[in-house]
Amino acid sequence: MRWRILVLVLAVVAAAAALSTASAAPLARSFSRTTPVNWISVASARPAQVWVENSAGGWLSEDGGRSFKAPLATNAFRQVQIAQATLLADGKTLIGMPTVWSSQQFSPPRYSSDGGVTWQAGALRGTDAHYDYGDDPKFVGESPVTADPADARTAWFCQGNLYVTHDAGRTWAVATPRFERPWHCAALAIAPGKAHTLLLVVQATGADSKRVPARLLRSVNGGATWQRMRAPRFPQLDYNGHTIAFDPAKPSIALMIGAHDGTLGTLYRSLDAGRSWKRVRPGGTLRGAVVDQFAFTADGRALALVRVGDRQRATFSSLDGGLHWTTAPTLTFDTKSPAVYASPLAASGTAFLLGTNSRGFWRLGPGARRWSRP
């Protein structure tokens, strides 16, 4: 994943010392409409709370992405050495991936309980809590933190193995199942509501980086035990480490990006919370159409970004959990150059949020015919 720097264990220790300087850093002036956006996170229980990262630093919105304030300027953001921070369910805590890590021990995520102004490193606990992937410098399996949609103190993190926190990032423990090379934790999705189903994508190092061997595991008891499910071939992580999402309005429904007959970017739909999957076609008869990203709003509407070749070509929406799709407003800058989406497609309540690599941050409200800027 991007922004990774291989260092010795001493560098991780040095990074912690830099955290104390974050609070003294100046604030960024304003949220630029054109600065490239590379990350968006929304608090599931308080969707008006939105965290956005761009080249100017980290930004926090309390009105669903309509306006922003900047707790971290560029220099402070780099000193903290985190990226792709995730808002926990209540929107009060951010947990970010470490951008400086060790090949010999677990590098804990950093948490902020003051809206991103100051950051502290979590700690690993447990008698067998250790990073057990040996001395191989080829780091595998780190992905953004996944927040529990129902528990504001629980989150999960992939770094080789699967780790879990139950105190909002202060401490972490190795979760089950345990992995050994070449297998590693790759991505996790959690269903909202009482069912509390977890779907975990496990990948292995393969010769073809585009067709990585993978398995799908399912838990219905909060991760205590797991069962392997039949899943589409080569579950595909998008640019930001996502591959599966549950429908918040009907948690038994989930969508997943995989492969079909060797074609990546195929979308699959489950009606039984991940037990079985069936292919769906957002692009309909559009030849060569593959799905890059998708997201659900709180009311169950789905939006899919479709690519043909190396260009973003169309956007499709669904009102029935991904079964049927119709054309939706597409974000384009001119007739010759469709937008390039560098951040994950996200949703704040009933509005979709999207960042691009050249024209900043955009919002698509319910019933809107065009994307708009904050």
N, C-alpha and C positions, 0 to 999 in steps of 0.2 A: 504494500500500500504506500501511497505517496508520503513524502516528508519523513522518511525513515532514515536515521543516521546510526550507523553501527559504532558503538563506543565501548570502552571497558567499563567495568563496574564503578571505577572511581569517577567517571563522568556523570553517572547517575547521582552519586553523592554530591558532586559539585552543583548539579542542577537544583538540588533542594535549597542550596544557599542563595540562589538567585531569586527564590520566591519572595523573600522579604522586601525586594526592591519594587515589586509590582504595585503596591499600594501608593508609592510615591510618584508613579509615572503620570505624565499629563494626560488629560482626556483628549480623544480625537475630536475635531471640530464639528463635523456634521456627517450624516450618512449620505454618501455619494450615490447618485442614481446610476452611475456608469462604472463604478469600481467592480471588478470581477468578484462574484460571490462563489465560495467553494463549499459552504456548509450551512444547513438549516436544521434546527431542532425545535420541536414544539412540545410543551408539557401536556401530557394526555388528560389530566384532570383539570387543568387550567389552560385551555388552548389559546387564550389571549397572550400567554407568555411565550415569546418566540426568541430564540437565540440564533444569530446569523454571524458567520465569519467571512471576512474578505481580507484583501491585502492591507487594509487600514487597521485591522484588529478585530476584536469581538464586539458585537452590538446586541443590545437587549431591547425587545419591544414588549409593551404591556397592553397593546391594543390590536393584537392579531397581525402585526406586520405593517400597520399604517404609518407608524412613526417609531423612531429608535433613539436610544441613548447609548453612549460608548463608555463602558466601564474600563476598557483596556485600549490604550493606543498601540500603535504598531510595535514600538520598541519594548513595551511592557509585555505584550502578547508573546513576543519571541523569547523574552527572558523566562517567562513561566514555562516554556517548552511543552505546550500542550496543543492539541488540534482536535477538531471534530468533537467538541464538548456537547454532551447530552443533558437536557433538562430532565430532572426527575419528575414524577407525576404531578407533584404539587407546585412545580415551578419555582421552588425556593432554593434548590441545589443544582449546581452544574458539575458534571464529572467529565473530564477530558482525557483523551489518550495521551500517553507520554510520547513525545517526538524524539527523546533520547532514551535509549534502552540498552540493556545488557544482554549478551548472549549466554550468560552464566547464571543469572538469577532473575526472578520475577521483578518486573519494573511496574510498580503500582500506578494506576491512574491518579490524577490530581483532582481535588474537589474544591468548589467554592460555594460558600453558604451566604455570600453577600452580593449576589448578582454578577459575579465575575470580576470584582475589584481585587480580591486577594485569593490566592490558591495555596493549598497544602497537599502534600503527598499522603496517600493512604498507606496502611501497613498490612503486611501479610501475617496471618495467624494460623495456628494449628500445628500439631507435631509433625505432620508430613507435608506441610505447605512449602513447596519449593518449586523452582522452575526446573523441570527434569528432562530438558531436551538436549542435554549434553553440551559439548563444546563446538558443535557445528555452527559456523558463523552465518549460515543461511537461515535467517529468521523467518518463521512462518506463523500464520494464524492470528495476527492481531486485527481486530475489527472494532468499530465504534462501540461504545457502551450502549447496552440495551436496557432501557428503564422499564421496570414493572409498571404496567398501566394502572394497577389497583393499589399498589403499596409504594408510598413515596419514599420509603427507606431502602427499598430493594432494587438492585440493578445487577446486570451480568456483563462479563467482559471476556472476550476471547484473546488469549495470548499463548498459543500452543495448546494449553488446556483451557477449560472453562472455569472461570472464577466468579464468585458471587459475593455481594455485600448486602448486609441487612441493617446497616447503620449509616446509610447515605454516603458511602465512600470512605468512611474513617478506617475500616478494616475490611480485608478480603480473605476469603478461604477458597481452597481448591474444591470445585464442585464435581459431582459425578456427571457423566462417565469420565474416566481417565484415558488419555490417549498416549500412544507411542508413535514415533516416526515410522512410516511417512504420514500417518494420519494426524490431523489437527482440527481443532475447533475453528469454524469459518464464519458462521452467522447464526443468529438466534432471533426468533419471532415469538411474541407472547400474546395470546388472545385476551381481550378484555373480559370483564365479568367474572362470575363465580366459577365457571368451568376451569379457568386458569390453565389452559393447554399451552404447552411449550413445544415449538418445533425447532430442532437444531440441525443445521447443515454441517456435516463433517467432510473435509476434503483430504485428499492425499496428493503428494507431489507427483506430477505426471510429466511425460516427455512433451506433450502438447499443452501449452499454457491456456489454450482456448477450450480444451476439452478435459477438464480436470476430473479424475474419478471422485465420486462423492457418495455419501449415504445420508439418508434423512432419518433422524431419531425423533420420537414423540414421547412427551411426558404429560400425564394428567394429574400429577400430584406435586407440582411445584419443583420438578427436577430431582425428586428423590429416586425415582426409577425411570428407565427409558426403554422403549421398544422400537425396533427398526421397522420402518414403513416402506412399502413399495412406492417409489417416487419416479418422476421423470428423469431421464438420463442427463447427466452433467448439469446439475443445478448451477445457475450462473449468477455470480455476484456482480452487481452493477458497479459503476465507478466509485461508489461510496460504501461498498460492502453490504448492500441490501439485496435480498432475493425473494423474501416471503413477506406478506402482510395479511393480517386478518381484517375482515370487515367489522368496524366498530358497532354497526347497527345489527349485524347478525354474525356473531363470533364463530359460528360453525362454518362460515364461508371464508376461504383464503385463496389468494392468488400467488403464483410462483413462476419465476422465469427459469426455463430450462432449455432443453434441446429436443428437436424432433427430426429423425432421419439425418442427423449430422448438422442440422441448421440450428445455430444458437439464436437466442432471443425469442423463443417460443413461449407463449403464456399458457399456463395451466390453472385450472380452477378446481377447488375441493369444496364439497358440500358437507363433509363430515370431519372438519377440523384436522385435515391432513392425512386421514386414513387412505383415501383414494383420490386420484387426480384425473381430470379430463381436459383435453386441449380446447382452448378458445382462440378466436381470431379477431382481435380488435380492428386490424386493418382490412378485414373482409377479403375481398378478391384482389387487393393491392399487391401486386407481384413483388416479391423480395422484401416484404415488410417484416421487420423484427421489432420487438419491444425492448426499449432501452431502460425505461423506468415506469413505475406506476405508483399510485397512492389512493387511499380512501379518505373521504371526509367523514365527519361524525355522523351524518345522516345516511351513510352507505353509498354515496356516489363514488364511482371510480374514474380515474383519469389515467390514460396511458400515452406515453410519448413514443412515437413510432419512427423508425429510421429505415431508409432504403439506401443500401450501399454505405457510404461514409457521410451521409447528410441526413439531418433531422428533417423529416418531410411532413408529418401530420400529427394531430392530436385527436384522440377518440375518448368518448365518455360512455359510462354505463350507469344505468339507474337500477339495475337488478343484480348487483354483486358480481358483475363481470360476465354475465351470460350473453347479453346483447349489447352491441356497441353502435354509437352514432358519431358523426363528425363533431368535433369540439373546436373552440377557438384556438388557433395555432399562433404561437409567438414568433413573428418574423420581423426582421429589421429592414429588409428591402426584398425585392423580387429575386435577387440573385444569391443572397446569402442568408439562409435560414439561421435562426439562433442556435448556438451551441450551449447545451445545458451542462454546466460544470458542477452544480450542486444537486443534492437529492430533491426530487419532487416531494413536497410535503403538504400537509393540510392543517389549517388552524380553524377549528370548528367546521363551518361549511364552506370555507374558502381554500383554494389551492395556492401554494407558495412555490416560487421557483427562482433560482439564480442562474445567471449566465456568465460565460467567460469574457464577455466584452461589453455587456450593457446592464450589468448589475442585477437588481432584485425586482421581481414582478409578483403581482397578485391577481388571482381570478376569482371574483366573488360569485355567489350563486346567481344564476341567470344572466351573468355578464356576457356580453358579446365580444369583449376584448380584454386582454391582459392590461393591467394598469400598474403604475409605479407608486410607491408610497409618497 
